[in-house]
Amino acid sequence: MADAITAERAAPASLLTASVVYDAAPHGDAMASARAFTADFLAAAPAARPVPVEDEHVELAQLVVSELVTNAVRHASGLCRLVLELSRDALDISVLDREPSAPVLRGHDPGRIGQHGVEIVVAVCESLVVEPHPEGKRVRARLSLVR
């Protein structure tokens, strides 16, 4: 993981943005770090938006981050970058990695052990988009912060 986490004002659509880079360290360390990074980022939200992010939305954001970073660490080699972009009503969660192929959305199968990450993200987010990137791909999920 990068030692420094930077937060800065982003383009007008985003009130606050931050990113962190994870290396190929054991994925358990990356998951815990990504969840903590997300909670810390959303705790800073009152500085950028009129109301704090509700605990329920913080927990959902941590779940989505965990699933997306897990996929990147498990299936891509090298570094991955987590980018959080806070707007008034939503949180955009992006993970960039070096694997060009998109994650696979498998059909609902309660008997399957594991491989439900993309299914979970699709269930809780407004959208999930996979974009080609010069060095791999960007997986972007939009989580609504309104009820």
C-alpha positions in Angstrom: 0.0 0.0 0.0 1.2 3.5 -0.6 2.3 5.3 2.5 0.5 8.5 1.6 -3.1 9.0 1.1 -4.0 12.1 -0.8 -7.3 13.9 -0.6 -8.0 16.9 -2.8 -10.9 18.8 -4.3 -11.9 17.2 -7.6 -13.8 18.3 -10.6 -17.1 20.2 -9.9 -19.1 17.0 -10.0 -17.2 15.6 -7.1 -17.0 17.3 -3.7 -14.1 15.3 -2.4 -11.8 12.6 -3.9 -9.0 10.4 -2.6 -7.0 7.4 -3.8 -4.7 4.8 -2.5 -2.5 2.2 -4.3 -2.2 -1.4 -3.1 0.6 -3.7 -4.1 0.5 -7.5 -4.4 0.7 -7.9 -0.7 -1.5 -10.6 0.9 -5.1 -9.7 0.0 -6.3 -9.7 3.6 -4.1 -6.8 4.4 -5.4 -4.9 1.4 -9.0 -5.6 2.3 -8.7 -4.3 5.8 -6.8 -1.3 4.7 -9.3 -0.5 1.9 -12.2 -0.7 4.3 -10.5 1.5 6.8 -9.5 4.0 4.1 -13.1 4.1 3.0 -14.5 4.7 6.5 -11.9 7.5 7.1 -12.7 9.1 3.7 -16.4 9.1 4.5 -15.8 10.4 8.0 -14.3 13.5 6.3 -17.4 14.0 4.2 -19.0 16.7 6.5 -16.2 19.0 5.4 -17.5 18.7 1.8 -21.2 18.1 2.1 -23.9 19.4 4.5 -24.6 16.2 6.3 -22.5 13.2 7.4 -22.8 10.0 5.5 -25.1 7.6 7.4 -23.5 4.5 9.1 -25.5 2.2 6.8 -24.0 3.8 3.7 -20.5 3.7 5.2 -20.9 -0.1 5.7 -22.3 -0.6 2.2 -19.4 1.4 0.8 -16.9 -0.7 2.7 -18.6 -3.9 1.4 -18.4 -2.7 -2.2 -14.7 -1.6 -1.8 -13.8 -4.9 -0.2 -15.4 -6.9 -3.1 -13.8 -4.8 -5.8 -10.3 -4.7 -4.3 -10.5 -8.4 -3.6 -11.2 -9.0 -7.3 -8.3 -6.8 -8.3 -5.8 -8.4 -5.9 -6.9 -11.9 -6.7 -7.1 -11.7 -10.4 -4.7 -9.0 -11.5 -1.0 -8.8 -11.2 0.9 -5.9 -9.8 -0.7 -2.7 -8.3 -4.3 -1.7 -8.1 -5.6 1.8 -7.3 -8.7 2.5 -5.3 -10.3 5.9 -6.1 -13.2 7.3 -4.1 -15.2 10.3 -5.4 -17.8 11.8 -3.2 -20.7 13.9 -4.7 -23.7 15.3 -3.0 -25.9 12.2 -3.4 -23.5 9.4 -4.3 -20.1 7.8 -3.8 -18.2 6.6 -6.9 -15.9 3.7 -6.1 -13.3 2.8 -8.8 -10.6 0.2 -8.8 -8.0 0.3 -11.5 -5.9 -2.8 -12.1 -3.7 -4.3 -14.8 -6.0 -7.2 -15.9 -7.8 -6.2 -19.1 -10.7 -8.7 -18.8 -13.9 -7.7 -17.0 -15.1 -9.5 -13.9 -17.8 -12.0 -14.6 -21.3 -11.6 -13.2 -22.5 -15.1 -12.5 -26.1 -16.0 -12.1 -27.6 -16.3 -8.6 -26.7 -19.6 -7.1 -27.2 -20.0 -3.4 -25.3 -23.3 -3.5 -22.2 -21.8 -4.9 -19.4 -21.2 -2.4 -17.7 -17.9 -3.2 -17.6 -15.9 -6.4 -20.6 -13.7 -5.3 -18.6 -10.4 -5.3 -19.9 -8.9 -8.5 -23.4 -10.1 -7.7 -23.2 -8.2 -4.3 -21.9 -5.0 -5.9 -24.7 -5.1 -8.6 -27.3 -5.6 -5.8 -26.3 -2.7 -3.7 -25.1 -0.1 -6.2 -26.9 2.1 -8.8 -24.5 1.1 -11.5 -21.4 -1.0 -12.2 -19.3 -0.1 -15.3 -16.1 -1.7 -16.5 -14.0 0.7 -18.7 -10.9 -0.2 -20.6 -7.8 1.6 -19.3 -4.4 1.9 -21.1 -2.8 -0.5 -18.6 -5.8 -2.7 -17.8 -9.3 -1.7 -16.7 -11.3 0.5 -14.4 -14.2 -1.0 -12.5 -16.5 1.8 -11.3 -19.5 1.4 -9.0 -21.9 4.1 -8.0 -23.4 3.9 -4.5 -26.3 6.1 -3.7 -26.1 8.0 -0.4 -29.8 8.9 -0.2 -32.5 6.7 1.0 
